[in-house]
Amino acid sequence: MEYFVKSGNPEKQRVACVIAGIFDRRNPSDAARTLDEASNGTIGGIMRRGDMDGKLGQTLVLHNLTGVFCDRVLLVGLGRERDFDESAFRRVHVAAARALRGTGAIDAIDYLTHLQVKGRDFCWNVQQAALVFTGEYYRFDAMRGAKAREELPKTKLERLTFDVPRRSDLPAGEKGLVEALAIDKGVSLAKDLGNLPGNVCTPGYLAEQAQKLADAGKFKARILEQAELEKLGMGSFLSVSKGSRQPPKLIVLEYLKGPKGEKPVALVGKGLTFDAGGISIKPADKMDEMKFDMCGGAAVLGAFAAVAELKLPINLVGVVPASENLPDGQANKPGDVVTSMAGITIEILNTDAEGRLILCDALTYAEKTFEPAVCIDMATLTGACVVALGSHASGLFSNHSGLARSLLSAGEQIGDRLWELPLWPEYESQIKSEFADVANIATVGAREAGAIIGATFLHKFTRKMRWAHLDIAGTAWHGKKATGRPVPMLVQYLSDYAAKLQEEA
């Protein structure tokens, strides 16, 4: 699919489809009104007959209108004009993308990008429209046989253009499209990795893909093997992999395109390529979804792909501990005590709380190796976060209010939202151990504040850094498909961070 930005009159477009909007109570948008006038009131007549009344997400395809050059007009309901906001903008584009896919159109022009959204410009309009279309048209068929892939229905759409009202708006629109396509590259990579089954996407495979990504983006990648991890004293990380025949990998990425000497931003992602729970084995129901337990690591790779595509002037490092968590005679047992790279001893009371065991050593490695200005980790860490927030927002915890505000703002801007939860010292008493420095689950109030307890454990290893933890257990996948989140939010945050550095230079 090719994407473009232009400025032109809707009635003069020689394309297979023009997309225009109708507000509730049959109130046409400017583009729809222009098409109506050119077609001698055809659209108005259709609205009067009740075929399109403008309800949010409603669609109607019109063919061969007189007075216009396009083959089709796709009308999309916009809802009430006074209620039209960022969410409505995205929803009408979802409706448009799905309706357009059902037509035989090979090219189309979107005039919904003319719509006014309070506080947003045409850069944002085009960016969001493009992200919706690329997201809706994403397919994962890599695991199907060649014959089955050939027989799958394919969209005929080859070219999509986003229109802006004036030629002076073209630079903003083009900027938005460039950003969207770069973000989509990262999101698609994260989705592909997440959707792969655990027998394909192993720790070794994840490391190979990281190396390929670094080679293509012209930045550095290092893969630390088990012997190196042992020398570093990563007893917590290594304990998780003991039940697996797949050796663990620590993936380290370095994209250093920012000011010389500027401390980097560090991204740390949980790369558990399959999580059966270990000895504390999970129920069989939906265990197949535990291939998604590496989505935090996939998001780190996706963010690097987008940053490299955008050539952001920033220093960025990534650390992804990759492992499996399976039951075996060598696996962790409830009650085992291990020593982390930080020297903190951990009593493992539940082997299924393994994400924090691999992340704590990765966080220590990031701190000691890079001394980052900011460190952000992301993990499908707790089912408790899904209970608290559902699938709409990722959980955010931070020991620095400015960092939390920047991440929240980036999420609102891009539509990949977060919600901040407390990280108060009172919770620390719940992970006290009788036999070690800390327990990996709550020893008091076992069913209380599970997401906060996970973040509190990680905070024991991050006190010297400006740090944020993203619990993406509810947002990294939906149904049986990876979402690519929180790649959009990360890229928006890093773009804002790079812009701030340039302003201060």
N, C-alpha and C positions, 0 to 999 in steps of 0.2 A: 504494500500500500504506500502510495506517495501522498504527502500532505503539503499544502501551499497556503499562503495568505495573499489576499488581493483586495481591491476595492472597486466595486462596480454596481451597476443598477440591476436589480433582480429580474426585471422583465426582459433584459437583453442578454441573459446568460444562455449560451448554446451548450447546455449540459443535459445529462439524463435526469437530474433532479435538483430542484431548488427547495431548501428547507426554510420555512417561515413559521412564525408563532401567532397564536390567537389567545388573547387573555379571556378570562371568565366573563360571562355575559356578552359573549360574541363581540369583543372589542379587539380588532386586529392590531398587530404590531405594525410599525412603519413599513416593513418589507411586505407584509401581507396586504396592507392597504394599497401599496403601489401595484402589486400583482392584481388586486381586485379591480383597480381602475383600468389597468391595461387590458383586462379580460372582460370589460364592460359589465362589471358587477357579478361575475360568476361566483366568486368566493362568498360575497354577501348573500347571494341567493341560497347557497348551500348552508350557510349558517342559519338563515331564516327558516329553512326546512328542518333544522334540528340535527343535521348530520355532524356538525361540529359546534360545540357550545363553549369550548375553551377550558374545560376542566383539566387540571394539572395532569400531564402525562398522556392525555388522549391524543390519538393520531389518526390522520385520514390522508390517503394518497389520491390525488386528482390527476387525471391523464388528459393530455392534449387540450389544454386551455387555449382558447383563441387569444391572439394579441400578445402572447409571450413566446419566447424562443425555446424554452426548456420542454422536455418530454413529459415531465411530471412535476407536480408541486406536492411536497410533503408538509401538511399542516400539523403543528404540534400544540396541544393545549398548554397554556402557561399558568393557569390558575388565576387567582385574584391579583391584580396589578399591585395593589398596596402591600400584598404579602410576598411579592417576588423578591427572594433573597438568594444567598449563595447556595443553600440547599436546593431551592427550586431550580436554579440555573443548572445544577448538576443533574437533577432528576429529569428535566426536560431533554437534556442531551442523552441521557440513558434511553429514554423513550424514542428519541430520534434515531439513535444508533441501531436499536433493535428493529424499528420499523423499516429503516433503510436497507438493512441486511436482508429483509424479506422481499425486496423488490429486485428487478433485473437491472438496476442502474449500475453503470460502470464508472460514472463520475457524478459528483454532487457538489453543491455549494451551500454552505451553512450560513444563514443570516440570523440565527439565534444569537450569534456573537455580538450583534448590535445592541442587545438588551442591556439596560442600565441596572447595575447591581451597586447598591450603596457602598461607597468606600473603595470600589475596585475600578481598575482601568482596563484598556483593551489588551494589555499584556496578560493580565490575569484571565480575562474572558477567553482568549485564544488558548492559553495554557490549560485552563480547566476543561474546555471543550475537547481539546486534543487528548488530554489524559482520559477522559470518559470514553472517547471513541477507541483509542488504543487498548484500553482495558476491556471494553466490550468485545473487541475483535480478537483478543488473545485466545489461542487454542493450544492445548497440550496433547499431542498425538504421538509423542516419541515412542511410547510403549506399544503402539498398535503395529500389526504386521503391515508389510508394504501394500498388499492387496486391499486390506481394510482402509488404509490411508487414502488410496486412490478412489475408493468408493464413498468417502465422506463428502457431505454437501459442502460446497465452497461458495463463499460470497463472491459475487461478480464485481464488487466495487474495487476499483483500482486507484482512483484519485479522489481526494477530498480536499476542498478548499474552504478556508474560514474567511469570511468577508468582514471587513471593517468599514465604518461609514465614510471616512475621508482618507485621501492619500497620505495626509500628515499623520494618520494613525498607523500606517504600515510598519514603521520601525518598532513600535510597541508590540504590535501583533506578531511580527517576525521573531522578536525576542521571546515572546511567550511560547511560540511554536518550538524554537530551539530548546528551550528549557524543558518543555513537555516531552519531546522526543528523547532527550538525554535521560530524563527521569524514567520514561518508559523502558529504555534499555536496561536500566538497573532493576526496575520492578520485574520485567520479564525474566531476567536472569535469576532473580530471587524466586520467582514462581516456578521456573523450570527446575531449579535445584530442589525446591520444596516438594514438588509433585513427583519427582523420581522415587521409585520404591527403594527400600532400605538395602536390598541386595545389589542395587546398582550404585546408589549414592552412599558409599561407605566413607569412612574418614580419609582413606587414600584417594578416592575419587574427588572428594571435596578439595583436597590439597592440590590435585592435578588441575582442577578447574581454576583454582586461585592462581596457580603458576601461569596458566594460559591467559588469564585475565591481565595479570601483571605484564606479561610479554607484549600483549596487544596494546595495553595502555601506556607502555614505556615507563613503568615504575617497578619497584623492587618487591620480590616475594622471597621469603625464606620458610622452609618447612623443617621444624625441629622434630626429630625422631625420638623414640623412647629412651635411648641411651643418654641423649642430651637433656631430656626432661628429668631423668634420674639424677644427673649431675647438678641440675638446678634445684633439686629438692622438692619437686612438685608431687609430693606424696598424696595429696588430696585428689588431684587430677588423675594420677596414675591408678589410684585405687578403683576408680570407676570402670576403667577399661580391663580390669583383671578377669572379668567373666567373659570377655569377647576374644575371638580369634583374630579380630581386626586390630592391628597395632594403632595406638593413639597418634595423633598428629597435632602439633601446635603450628597453626598457620599465622605467619607474621607478614603484613603488608606495609610498605612505606612509600607514600606519595609525597615527595618533598618539593613542592613547586611554589612555596610561599617565601616570605622574607627570610633571608639567611639568619640563623640564630633564633628565629621565632619558635617557641615551644609548640609542639603539635597538638592537634585534637586527636584523642584516642577513641576508637570504636572497638568495643569488645563484644563478641557475639557467641552465644551458646551453640555449639556444633554437634549436638547429640544426634547422630544420624539414624539411630533407632533406640527407643527406650522401652524395654519390656518391664522396667521397674527393678531389675536385679532380683535378689532373693525376696524382697518385698514386692512380689510380682503383681502386675496390674491385672484387672479383670480382662477376660478375653474380648468382651464387647468393645468395639471401637479401638482395639489395640493397634489395628492397621494404621490409624491416624498418628501413631507415635513416630512415623517417618517424618512428620512435620516438626519434630523436636529440635531440628537443626535450623529452623527458620531464622533464629537470631543470627547465626553465622552466615546464612544466605543473605540476610539483610546487609551485613557488613560488606560482603562481596558486591551486592547490588549497588550500595552507596558508592563504593570505589569505582564501579563501572560508569556511573552517572557523573561523578566528579571528574574522572579522566576525560569523558566525552565533552564536558563543559570547560575543561582546562582551567578549573578554578585555581587562583593564585593562593594556595593554602598548603600548610604542612599537615598531613593527615597520616595516622598510623592505624593499623587494624590488627587485632589479635583474636583468633578463633580457635578455641580448644575443641578438637574433633575426636569423638569417641563413640562407642556403643555402650549400652547398659543392659547386660544380659545375665541370667542366672547360670552359675557354673560352680564347680568345686573350688575354683580360685577366687570367686566373686566376693565382694564385700558382704559381711554378715552384720545384721543388727547387733549393735554393741561394740563393734570394732572401733578402734581409735587410730586415726592417721595424723600425720604431721604435714601441714601445708608449707608452701614455699616461704610464707611469712613467719614460720616458726610457731604458729598458733596450732594447738592440737584440737582435733575435732572428733567428738563421739558420734558415730553414724548410727542413729536410732532408727532411721528408715532409709533403706537403700534406694527408694524411689525419689528421695529428695536429693538427686544426684547433680542437678543443674548447678546448684550453688557450690557443689564440691569441685566442679571443673572450672567454674567462673572465678572462684576466689583465687586460685593459682594464676589464672590468666590476668586478673586485675593486678595482682602483685607483680607479675612480669612486666605489664605495661608501665606501672609506676616506676619500678627500678630501672628499666631499660630506657625509657623515653622521657620520664619526668613531664608528663603532658600538662598543658595549660588547662585542659578540660578532658574528662574521661566519661564516656557514655556507654553503658552496657545494655544489651537487649537480649531477652530470653523468654521462651515459652516456659515460664518458671512455675506458676501455680494455678491450679484449677480454682482456687479461691478468688483469683482476680477475675475469672470469667463469671463467677457467682456475683461479684461486686459490681462489675461494669458491663457485663455482656460482651457483645462483639463490636460495639460502636467506638469505644475509646480504649486506648492502651493505658495501663497504669503507669504513673510517673512518681518516682521517689527521688529526692535530691537533698544533698547536704549544703546546697548553695542556692539561695533564693533567686539570684540573677540568672543563673543557668536554667532553673526551672521556668522562669518567666519567658526566657528566649525560646525554649523548647515548646512551651504552650502556645506562644505566638506563631511559631513556625507551623505547628500543627493546624491552627485555625486558618492560617493563610492558604495552605495547600489542601486542606480538607482531609487531613490524616490526624485526627484529634487525639489528645491525651487528657487525662484527668489526674490531678495531683492528690496523692494520699499521704498521710502523716508518716514521719520518720522520727518519732519522739523517743527520747532515751528510756522512757518508762517500759517500752516493749522489750528492752534488752534482758530484763529479768526472766523473760519467758524462754530464753534459750540457754540458760545456765545448765551446766552438766555436773553430775556428781563425780565424774572421773576424768574429764578433760577440760580444756579452756572454754570450749563452747560445744553445744549440741547442734546437729544439723536440722532439727525440727524443734517445735515447742515442747518443753518439758512441763509447762504449766499452761492451762487453758488450751489444750491441744486443738480444739476446733475453732478457736478465736483468731481472727485477723491473720489468716494464713498468708496472704500476699505481703502484708507488712512484716511478718516474721521472716519471710524469705529475703526481703530487702534489708531488714535489720541485720541478718547474718552477713550479707555482703558488705554492709557498712563497716563491719569490724575490720575489713581489709582495705578500706578506701578513705580512711579518715584524713590522710595527708593530701588528698586530691580534691579538686572541684569535680564532683561526681554526680551522675544521674543514672538511675536504673529504670529501664522500661520493661514492664511485664507485659508481654505481647501474647499471652496464652489465649486470649479471646479474639485477637485481631489477626494473627499470622495466617490462619486459614479459616475458611468458611465452608461448612458442609464437608466435602471431600476435596477441596481445591485450595491451594495456597493463594494468598492475596498479594504478596509482595510488600506488605506493610512491615515496618515503618519506613521503608526506603524513601517515599515522597517527603515525609517530615524531616528525615535526616538530611536530604539534599537541600531542602529549603533552609534548614538551620545552618548548614555549612555555607550556603550561598550568602546568607545574611552575615555570617561570621567573617567570611572573606571580604565582603563589602565594608564591614566595620574596620577591619585591619587596614584597608586601603584609605579609608577616611582619616584614620589616625596617623598614617604614614606621612 
